[in-house]
Amino acid sequence: MQRRTVLQLGIACLALGIASPALADPMADAKAVVDKYASKVEKWDGPTTGPKGAAGKTIVVLGADMKNGGILGVTKGVEEAAAALWWTVKT
């Protein structure tokens, strides 16, 4: 019985020793993801073509506080995009 336990323990240690190099480095993986999305983008890699927008539409933008710079910036961006499509924006 004791020989069997020692043999099983030895095989388990050997298996763990062999598998150790295959384990991924979680910090390196996390750093790679952060580097990919945090680096400066020099060139747009998204779509450059698409369907044409329908002209003559009206959209409404409801902002909680139009004095808030973040909400105001988004609203201005919506207005610029709408102007390019010949849309009317109501705020």
PyMOL commands that set and color helices and strands:
alter all, ss='L'
color gray80, all
select helices_A, chain A and resi 2-22+26-38+69-84
alter helices_A, ss='H'
color red, helices_A
select strands_A, chain A and resi 58-60+88-90
alter strands_A, ss='S'
color yellow, strands_A
deselect
rebuild
show_as cartoon
